[in-house]
Amino acid sequence: MKTSKSTLIDNPIIICGPCSAESEEQLTTIASLLKPCKIDYFRAGLWKPRTMPSSFEGVGEKGLPWLKRIQKDFNLKVCTEIATPYHIEQCLEYDIDALWIGARTTSNPFSMQDIAESLKGVEKTIFVKNPLNPDIKLWIGAIKRLKKAGINNIVAIHRGFSLYDNGKYRQTPLWKIPVELKREFPELKIICDPSHIAGKREYILELSQMAMNIGFDGLMIEVHNNPNEAKTDALQQITPYDFIHLINNLIVPQRNDTINNASLNVLRQEINEIDNIIINSLAKRMNISKEIASIKEENNLTVFQPKRWQEILEKILLNGEKQGLTKDFMKEIYEIIHQESIKTQNSIINKSNNYKKE
């Protein structure tokens, strides 16, 4: 693992191991091959939440002694996924070092409450994956339930979100959501699970580097001794050798923001000035939208004019592309601006109609 220009204050948290524990021999083989790497936790799923009941749903508590052996023989901390109080009870019996809560469980407040109550008084690291759908409130709520139960050592895991169109990845990263979570919980550590975001092993390195560039606190990567034969998520698992290559080629930027660089400070000041221009321009645009609303109301026109919006969007995307801006970026920004404009105009027209009724 490389650091850029200066030493890190904290080393990234590194978690790796197979998606599912398949046999004791499998876990031992992977752990042996990972010896050259310094990792913080060895992971393996014992209970697998599968969409179809005919799919491999994990070995269950049968795998707990296997993890215990990895813990003892290789001096590694171990972790697995839990989804019920029973899972927690079994893991505590074997003194599993850390537990993670999967995306499906995070999405269910009832399940989260049961888990939080079962974890009261437990001093373990609890990892919480983001919910499947991009609803940050579910993620925040899950973490708050754990905090309310007295769980202090919580780490969030960003594993991507399920959208109608996820592009080239299995899940859409939506980096802005974990960034927003950090604003809600400034002291919370957030790590990235590039395996689930990628869906294909060839994208794992690029996603891992993106996470490090953003400033994530670590990575959880699925590693299998024979990925193509894996019983779950075969396409997104990498070999121990590929994992070691990834770690050795990962560049971890400096995370503290206390450097005093004259050129950087000048550029940041320029951004501040541009942000002020953008805010002023948006305010002017919304004021014009209010005037347009009055004209639409007088002429009995609908707030949303599809043809006009399509013309605006096409011009914006073309102009943005000429300036080196991606279509996706421009479309997302202007759809938000357009929705706010519609909301503003709708509010003005409704107020005017209510006034006339009175």
C-alpha positions as CSV (number, residue, x, y, z in Angstrom):
1,M,0.0,0.0,0.0
2,K,1.4,3.3,-1.0
3,T,1.0,6.7,0.6
4,S,1.1,9.9,-1.4
5,K,3.7,12.4,-0.3
6,S,3.1,12.1,3.4
7,T,2.4,9.6,6.2
8,L,-1.1,8.7,7.2
9,I,-2.3,9.6,10.7
10,D,-4.3,6.3,10.7
11,N,-3.9,3.3,8.5
12,P,-7.0,2.2,6.5
13,I,-9.1,-0.7,8.0
14,I,-8.6,-3.7,5.7
15,I,-11.2,-6.5,5.8
16,C,-11.0,-9.5,3.4
17,G,-12.1,-13.1,3.0
18,P,-14.7,-15.1,1.1
19,C,-18.3,-14.0,0.5
20,S,-19.4,-17.3,2.1
21,A,-17.7,-19.8,4.3
22,E,-17.9,-23.0,2.3
23,S,-15.6,-25.3,4.3
24,E,-13.0,-25.2,7.0
25,E,-10.3,-26.1,4.4
26,Q,-11.4,-23.2,2.2
27,L,-11.1,-20.7,5.0
28,T,-7.7,-22.1,6.1
29,T,-6.4,-22.0,2.5
30,I,-7.4,-18.4,2.0
31,A,-6.0,-17.3,5.4
32,S,-2.7,-19.0,4.6
33,L,-2.4,-17.2,1.2
34,L,-3.2,-13.9,2.8
35,K,-0.2,-14.1,5.3
36,P,1.9,-11.6,3.4
37,C,-0.7,-9.0,3.9
38,K,-1.5,-7.1,7.1
39,I,-5.3,-7.2,7.4
40,D,-7.5,-6.1,10.3
41,Y,-10.3,-8.6,10.0
42,F,-10.9,-11.9,8.1
43,R,-14.5,-12.0,6.9
44,A,-16.7,-14.9,5.9
45,G,-20.5,-15.0,5.6
46,L,-22.2,-17.9,7.6
47,W,-25.8,-16.9,7.1
48,K,-26.5,-15.7,3.6
49,P,-29.7,-13.7,2.9
50,R,-30.6,-15.0,-0.6
51,T,-33.4,-13.9,-2.8
52,M,-34.3,-17.5,-3.8
53,P,-34.6,-20.3,-1.2
54,S,-33.0,-22.7,-3.7
55,S,-29.7,-20.7,-3.5
56,F,-26.9,-21.5,-1.2
57,E,-27.8,-19.8,2.1
58,G,-24.6,-20.4,4.0
59,V,-23.4,-23.1,6.4
60,G,-24.8,-21.3,9.5
61,E,-23.5,-21.9,13.0
62,K,-21.6,-24.9,11.6
63,G,-19.0,-22.4,10.4
64,L,-18.4,-20.7,13.8
65,P,-15.7,-23.2,14.9
66,W,-14.0,-22.7,11.5
67,L,-13.8,-18.9,12.2
68,K,-12.6,-19.7,15.7
69,R,-9.7,-21.7,14.2
70,I,-8.7,-18.9,11.9
71,Q,-8.8,-16.5,14.8
72,K,-6.5,-18.8,16.8
73,D,-4.2,-20.3,14.2
74,F,-3.5,-17.1,12.2
75,N,-3.9,-14.6,15.0
76,L,-6.6,-12.8,13.0
77,K,-9.7,-11.0,14.1
78,V,-12.8,-12.5,12.4
79,C,-16.2,-11.2,11.5
80,T,-19.4,-12.4,10.0
81,E,-22.9,-11.1,9.0
82,I,-25.8,-11.3,11.5
83,A,-29.4,-10.6,10.9
84,T,-31.3,-12.0,13.9
85,P,-30.8,-12.1,17.7
86,Y,-30.1,-15.9,17.3
87,H,-27.1,-15.1,15.1
88,I,-25.8,-12.7,17.7
89,E,-26.2,-15.3,20.5
90,Q,-24.3,-17.9,18.5
91,C,-21.5,-15.4,17.5
92,L,-21.1,-14.3,21.1
93,E,-20.8,-17.9,22.3
94,Y,-17.7,-18.3,20.0
95,D,-16.4,-14.8,20.8
96,I,-16.4,-13.6,17.1
97,D,-14.5,-10.3,17.1
98,A,-16.9,-8.2,15.0
99,L,-20.3,-8.5,13.4
100,W,-21.7,-6.8,10.3
101,I,-25.3,-5.9,9.5
102,G,-26.2,-6.4,5.8
103,A,-28.1,-4.1,3.5
104,R,-31.4,-6.0,3.7
105,T,-31.4,-5.9,7.5
106,T,-30.4,-2.2,7.7
107,S,-33.5,-1.5,5.5
108,N,-35.8,-3.0,8.1
109,P,-36.3,-0.9,11.3
110,F,-38.0,-3.8,13.1
111,S,-35.0,-6.0,12.5
112,M,-32.6,-3.2,13.5
113,Q,-34.5,-2.7,16.8
114,D,-34.3,-6.4,17.6
115,I,-30.6,-6.4,16.8
116,A,-29.9,-3.3,18.8
117,E,-31.7,-4.7,21.9
118,S,-29.8,-8.0,21.6
119,L,-26.5,-6.1,21.4
120,K,-27.0,-4.1,24.6
121,G,-23.9,-4.4,26.8
122,V,-21.9,-6.1,24.0
123,E,-18.4,-4.5,23.4
124,K,-17.8,-5.6,19.8
125,T,-17.2,-3.7,16.6
126,I,-20.4,-3.5,14.7
127,F,-20.3,-2.8,11.0
128,V,-23.5,-1.4,9.3
129,K,-23.9,-1.6,5.6
130,N,-26.1,1.0,3.8
131,P,-29.7,0.0,2.9
132,L,-30.4,-1.3,-0.7
133,N,-32.3,1.7,-1.7
134,P,-30.7,5.2,-1.5
135,D,-32.5,6.4,1.6
136,I,-30.0,7.8,3.9
137,K,-32.6,8.1,6.7
138,L,-32.7,4.3,7.0
139,W,-28.9,4.2,7.4
140,I,-29.0,7.0,9.9
141,G,-31.8,5.3,11.8
142,A,-30.0,2.0,12.0
143,I,-26.9,3.6,13.4
144,K,-29.0,5.7,15.9
145,R,-30.8,2.5,17.2
146,L,-27.4,1.0,17.9
147,K,-26.1,4.1,19.6
148,K,-29.2,4.3,21.7
149,A,-28.5,0.7,22.8
150,G,-25.1,1.8,24.0
151,I,-23.1,0.4,21.1
152,N,-20.2,2.9,20.6
153,N,-17.8,1.1,18.3
154,I,-19.8,1.4,15.0
155,V,-18.4,1.5,11.5
156,A,-20.5,2.2,8.4
157,I,-19.9,0.2,5.2
158,H,-20.8,1.7,1.8
159,R,-21.7,-1.1,-0.5
160,G,-23.6,0.8,-3.2
161,F,-27.3,1.2,-3.9
162,S,-29.8,-0.7,-6.1
163,L,-31.2,1.5,-8.8
164,Y,-33.2,0.7,-12.0
165,D,-30.1,1.3,-14.1
166,N,-26.8,0.7,-12.3
167,G,-24.6,1.3,-15.4
168,K,-21.5,-0.9,-15.6
169,Y,-21.6,-1.7,-11.9
170,R,-23.7,-4.2,-10.0
171,Q,-24.7,-1.4,-7.6
172,T,-24.5,2.4,-8.1
173,P,-22.0,4.0,-5.7
174,L,-23.8,7.3,-5.1
175,W,-20.7,8.6,-3.2
176,K,-22.7,11.7,-2.1
177,I,-24.7,9.5,0.4
178,P,-21.8,8.2,2.5
179,V,-20.3,11.7,2.4
180,E,-23.6,13.1,3.7
181,L,-23.6,10.3,6.4
182,K,-20.2,11.6,7.5
183,R,-21.6,15.1,7.9
184,E,-24.4,13.6,10.2
185,F,-21.8,11.6,12.2
186,P,-18.4,13.4,11.9
187,E,-16.6,10.8,14.2
188,L,-18.1,7.8,12.4
189,K,-15.6,5.7,10.4
190,I,-16.8,4.7,6.9
191,I,-15.3,1.9,4.8
192,C,-16.1,0.9,1.3
193,D,-17.2,-2.6,0.0
194,P,-16.0,-2.3,-3.7
195,S,-16.9,-6.0,-4.3
196,H,-20.6,-5.5,-4.0
197,I,-20.5,-2.2,-5.9
198,A,-18.5,-3.7,-8.7
199,G,-20.2,-7.0,-9.3
200,K,-17.3,-7.9,-11.5
201,R,-13.7,-8.3,-10.2
202,E,-12.2,-6.1,-13.0
203,Y,-13.7,-3.0,-11.4
204,I,-12.6,-3.6,-7.8
205,L,-9.3,-1.8,-8.0
206,E,-10.7,1.4,-9.6
207,L,-13.5,1.5,-7.0
208,S,-11.1,0.9,-4.1
209,Q,-8.9,3.8,-5.4
210,M,-12.0,6.1,-5.7
211,A,-12.9,5.3,-2.1
212,M,-9.4,6.1,-0.9
213,N,-9.3,9.3,-2.9
214,I,-12.6,10.4,-1.3
215,G,-11.1,9.7,2.2
216,F,-12.8,6.5,3.3
217,D,-11.4,4.8,6.3
218,G,-10.9,1.4,4.8
219,L,-12.0,-1.4,2.5
220,M,-13.9,-4.7,2.7
221,I,-13.0,-6.9,-0.2
222,E,-14.2,-10.4,-1.0
223,V,-11.3,-12.8,-1.5
224,H,-11.7,-16.5,-2.5
225,N,-9.1,-19.1,-3.3
226,N,-11.0,-20.2,-6.4
227,P,-13.5,-17.4,-7.2
228,N,-15.0,-19.0,-10.3
229,E,-16.1,-22.0,-8.2
230,A,-17.5,-19.8,-5.4
231,K,-21.0,-20.8,-4.2
232,T,-22.0,-17.1,-3.9
233,D,-21.1,-13.9,-5.9
234,A,-18.4,-15.7,-7.9
235,L,-17.9,-12.8,-10.4
236,Q,-17.0,-10.2,-7.8
237,Q,-14.5,-12.2,-5.7
238,I,-10.7,-12.0,-6.3
239,T,-7.9,-14.4,-5.5
240,P,-5.5,-13.8,-2.6
241,Y,-2.8,-13.0,-5.1
242,D,-4.9,-10.3,-6.8
243,F,-5.8,-8.9,-3.4
244,I,-2.2,-8.6,-2.5
245,H,-1.5,-6.9,-5.9
246,L,-4.4,-4.5,-5.3
247,I,-3.2,-3.6,-1.8
248,N,0.3,-3.0,-3.0
249,N,-0.8,-0.8,-5.8
250,L,-3.4,1.2,-3.8
251,I,-2.4,4.8,-3.3
252,V,-3.7,6.2,0.0
253,P,-3.7,10.1,0.0
254,Q,-3.0,12.1,3.1
255,R,-6.3,12.6,5.0
256,N,-5.6,15.5,7.3
257,D,-6.4,18.9,5.8
258,T,-3.8,20.9,7.7
259,I,-1.2,21.3,5.0
260,N,-0.4,24.9,4.1
261,N,0.1,24.9,0.4
262,A,0.0,28.4,-1.3
263,S,-1.2,27.1,-4.7
264,L,-3.9,24.9,-3.1
265,N,-5.2,27.9,-1.0
266,V,-5.4,30.1,-4.1
267,L,-7.4,27.5,-5.9
268,R,-9.7,27.0,-3.0
269,Q,-10.3,30.7,-2.8
270,E,-11.2,30.7,-6.5
271,I,-13.8,27.9,-5.8
272,N,-15.3,29.9,-3.0
273,E,-15.7,32.9,-5.4
274,I,-17.3,30.7,-8.1
275,D,-19.6,29.1,-5.5
276,N,-20.9,32.6,-4.6
277,I,-21.5,33.3,-8.3
278,I,-23.4,30.0,-8.7
279,I,-25.6,30.8,-5.6
280,N,-26.3,34.3,-6.9
281,S,-27.2,33.0,-10.4
282,L,-29.5,30.3,-8.9
283,A,-31.3,33.0,-6.9
284,K,-31.8,35.1,-10.0
285,R,-33.0,32.1,-11.9
286,M,-35.6,31.3,-9.2
287,N,-36.8,34.9,-9.2
288,I,-37.4,34.7,-12.9
289,S,-39.3,31.4,-12.4
290,K,-41.6,33.3,-10.0
291,E,-42.3,35.9,-12.7
292,I,-43.0,33.1,-15.2
293,A,-45.4,31.5,-12.7
294,S,-47.5,34.7,-12.7
295,I,-47.7,34.8,-16.5
296,K,-48.6,31.1,-16.6
297,E,-51.3,31.7,-14.0
298,E,-52.8,34.6,-16.0
299,N,-52.8,32.6,-19.2
300,N,-54.1,29.3,-17.5
301,L,-51.0,27.4,-18.5
302,T,-49.6,24.3,-16.8
303,V,-46.5,24.7,-14.7
304,F,-44.7,21.8,-16.5
305,Q,-44.1,22.4,-20.2
306,P,-42.5,19.2,-21.5
307,K,-41.5,20.5,-24.9
308,R,-39.8,23.6,-23.4
309,W,-38.0,21.5,-20.8
310,Q,-36.7,19.1,-23.4
311,E,-35.4,22.0,-25.5
312,I,-33.6,23.5,-22.4
313,L,-32.1,20.1,-21.4
314,E,-30.8,19.3,-24.9
315,K,-29.1,22.7,-25.1
316,I,-27.6,22.4,-21.6
317,L,-26.3,18.9,-22.3
318,L,-24.7,20.0,-25.6
319,N,-23.2,23.1,-24.0
320,G,-21.9,21.1,-21.0
321,E,-20.3,18.5,-23.3
322,K,-18.5,21.2,-25.2
323,Q,-17.1,22.4,-21.8
324,G,-15.9,18.9,-20.9
325,L,-18.8,18.2,-18.5
326,T,-20.5,14.8,-18.5
327,K,-24.1,14.4,-19.6
328,D,-25.0,12.5,-16.4
329,F,-23.5,15.3,-14.2
330,M,-25.3,18.1,-16.1
331,K,-28.6,16.2,-16.3
332,E,-28.6,15.5,-12.5
333,I,-27.9,19.1,-11.6
334,Y,-30.5,20.6,-14.0
335,E,-33.2,18.1,-13.1
336,I,-32.8,19.2,-9.5
337,I,-33.0,22.9,-10.6
338,H,-36.0,22.1,-12.7
339,Q,-37.9,20.3,-9.9
340,E,-37.2,23.3,-7.6
341,S,-38.5,25.7,-10.2
342,I,-41.7,23.6,-10.7
343,K,-42.2,23.5,-6.9
344,T,-41.7,27.3,-6.7
345,Q,-44.1,28.0,-9.6
346,N,-46.7,25.6,-8.3
347,S,-46.6,27.2,-4.8
348,I,-47.1,30.7,-6.3
349,I,-50.1,29.6,-8.5
350,N,-51.7,27.7,-5.6
351,K,-51.5,30.8,-3.4
352,S,-53.0,32.9,-6.1
353,N,-55.9,30.5,-6.7
354,N,-56.6,30.3,-2.9
355,Y,-56.6,34.1,-2.7
356,K,-59.1,34.2,-5.6
357,K,-61.4,31.7,-3.8
358,E,-61.4,33.9,-0.7
